[in-house]
């Protein structure tokens, strides 16, 4: 389920601002920064690390408090994964279209 939308605004760093549209953090706006992937060979997993900046925090909470909220970090992480999955699916579709033989 997609619980976010890209806004037509940019952050001070010229990054796209994403608005959460549902749930506990509805109307919170943030910008994603640097994203890195690190393989954990011991656990055979891949960890995603990312920077983000809260633009519009939840009601009655400061930006700094919001950025330190584990629940918000988790929500933003799930949105990031969803964006990456959507992009991968689009790229796979584009590859399938360009490599499909003519009938």
C-alpha positions in Angstrom: 0.0 0.0 0.0 1.4 3.4 -1.0 1.1 5.8 1.9 3.1 8.7 0.5 3.3 11.1 -2.4 6.0 13.3 -4.0 5.2 17.0 -3.6 6.0 19.7 -6.1 8.3 21.3 -3.5 12.0 21.1 -3.0 14.0 21.2 0.2 16.8 23.7 0.8 19.2 21.1 -0.7 17.1 20.8 -3.9 15.8 17.3 -2.9 12.3 16.2 -3.6 10.0 16.4 -0.6 7.8 13.4 0.2 4.5 13.7 2.1 3.2 10.8 4.2 -0.5 10.5 3.3 -1.8 8.0 5.8 -1.2 6.6 9.3 0.4 7.9 12.5 2.6 10.4 10.5 0.0 11.7 8.1 1.1 15.1 6.7 4.7 14.7 7.8 7.0 15.9 5.0 10.6 14.9 4.6 13.5 14.8 2.1 15.7 11.7 1.6 19.4 12.3 1.4 22.3 9.9 1.0 21.4 6.3 0.7 23.9 3.4 1.1 23.7 -0.4 1.1 26.0 -2.5 3.2 26.1 -6.3 3.0 26.2 -8.2 6.3 28.0 -11.4 5.2 27.7 -12.9 8.7 23.9 -12.7 8.5 23.6 -12.9 4.7 21.6 -9.7 4.6 21.8 -6.3 3.1 21.3 -3.2 5.4 20.1 0.1 4.1 21.4 3.3 5.7 19.9 6.7 4.7 19.9 10.3 5.7 16.7 12.3 5.8 15.5 15.7 6.8 12.1 16.4 8.3 10.6 19.4 6.6 7.1 19.4 8.3 7.2 17.4 11.6 4.2 15.8 13.4 1.9 18.2 15.3 3.4 19.5 18.5 6.8 17.9 17.9 10.0 19.8 16.9 11.9 18.8 13.7 14.8 17.5 15.9 12.5 15.4 18.0 10.8 14.0 14.9 14.1 13.1 13.3 15.0 11.1 16.4 11.8 9.1 16.5 12.5 5.5 15.8 8.9 5.0 14.6 9.3 7.8 12.0 12.7 6.5 10.9 11.1 3.1 10.4 8.2 4.6 8.4 10.6 6.6 6.2 12.7 3.4 5.7 9.7 1.5 4.5 8.8 4.3 2.1 12.4 4.3 0.8 12.2 0.5 0.2 8.9 1.0 -1.6 10.4 3.7 -3.9 13.3 1.4 -4.7 11.1 -1.5 -5.5 8.8 0.6 -7.7 11.9 1.9 -9.6 13.3 -1.6 -10.0 10.0 -2.8 -11.4 9.9 0.1 -13.9 13.4 -0.6 -15.0 12.6 -4.3 -15.4 9.5 -3.4 -17.5 11.6 -1.1 -19.7 14.2 -3.9 -20.2 11.5 -6.4 -21.1 10.0 -4.1 -23.6 13.3 -3.3 -25.3 14.6 -6.9 -25.4 11.3 -8.5 -26.5 11.8 -10.1 -29.9 9.5 -8.9 -32.8 6.8 -11.4 -33.6 
